[in-house]
């Protein structure tokens, strides 16, 4: 959102009232209305800045929460034991296969 200029709000109110048939002329009451519009514009601008800052902070915290959830719920990676030469170790239950064939049966 673009910031509101101090005089912009007062001018818009004056134009609105003029369209309704009420014309504001310079006087003590218009100075009070102008000061009130200026304060309102400042309050709106400060609120908008604060909301943007809060939104940025909340988004950062949500990203951190998502990362933690992802780390906690991700499936564990299978352990890979590597030998010093970089090849995976064979397990103790694995036996090397011999290349000899079993004898043929007689029919």
C-alpha positions in Angstrom: 0.0 0.0 0.0 1.3 3.5 -0.8 1.6 5.9 2.1 -1.2 8.5 2.5 -0.1 12.1 2.1 -1.1 14.4 5.0 -3.2 16.7 2.8 -4.6 13.9 0.6 -7.1 12.7 3.2 -8.3 16.2 3.9 -8.7 17.0 0.2 -10.7 13.7 -0.3 -13.0 14.5 2.6 -13.6 18.1 1.3 -14.4 16.7 -2.2 -16.7 14.1 -0.7 -18.6 16.7 1.4 -18.8 19.1 -1.6 -20.4 16.3 -3.7 -23.0 16.0 -0.8 -23.7 19.7 -0.9 -21.5 20.8 2.0 -18.6 23.1 1.3 -15.8 23.6 3.8 -14.6 27.2 3.9 -11.4 28.3 5.7 -12.0 28.8 9.4 -11.2 27.5 12.8 -13.2 24.3 12.4 -11.5 23.4 9.0 -8.1 23.8 10.8 -9.2 21.2 13.3 -10.5 18.9 10.6 -7.2 19.3 8.7 -5.2 18.5 11.8 -7.3 15.4 12.5 -6.9 14.2 9.0 -3.2 14.7 9.2 -3.0 12.7 12.4 -5.2 10.0 10.9 -3.0 9.8 7.9 0.1 9.4 10.1 -1.6 6.7 12.2 -2.6 4.8 9.0 0.9 5.0 7.6 2.6 3.9 10.8 0.1 1.0 11.2 0.7 -0.1 7.7 4.5 -0.1 8.3 4.1 -2.1 11.5 1.8 -4.6 9.8 4.3 -5.1 7.0 7.1 -5.6 9.6 5.0 -8.1 11.6 4.0 -10.0 8.4 7.7 -10.4 7.5 8.5 -11.6 11.0 5.6 -14.1 11.0 6.7 -15.5 7.6 10.2 -16.0 8.8 8.9 -17.9 11.9 6.6 -20.0 9.7 9.5 -20.9 7.5 11.5 -22.0 10.6 8.5 -24.1 11.8 8.1 -25.7 8.4 11.8 -26.6 8.3 11.7 -28.2 11.8 8.6 -30.2 10.9 10.2 -31.3 7.6 13.3 -32.4 9.4 11.4 -34.3 12.1 9.0 -36.0 9.7 11.3 -36.8 6.9 12.0 -40.5 6.4 15.4 -41.6 7.7 18.1 -42.2 5.2 19.4 -45.8 5.1 22.9 -46.1 6.6 25.6 -46.9 4.0 28.7 -48.4 5.5 31.7 -47.8 3.3 35.0 -49.6 3.2 38.2 -47.6 3.3 38.5 -48.0 -0.5 35.1 -46.4 -1.0 33.2 -49.6 -1.9 30.3 -50.8 0.3 31.2 -53.6 2.8 29.7 -57.0 2.2 27.6 -58.3 5.1 28.7 -61.3 7.1 25.7 -63.4 6.0 26.4 -63.0 2.3 28.3 -65.9 0.8 30.1 -65.8 -2.4 28.4 -67.9 -5.1 30.4 -70.6 -6.8 30.3 -70.8 -10.6 30.0 -74.6 -10.7 26.6 -76.0 -11.8 24.7 -78.6 -10.0 24.8 -82.1 -11.6 22.1 -82.9 -14.1 19.4 -85.3 -13.1 18.9 -88.5 -14.9 15.5 -89.1 -16.5 
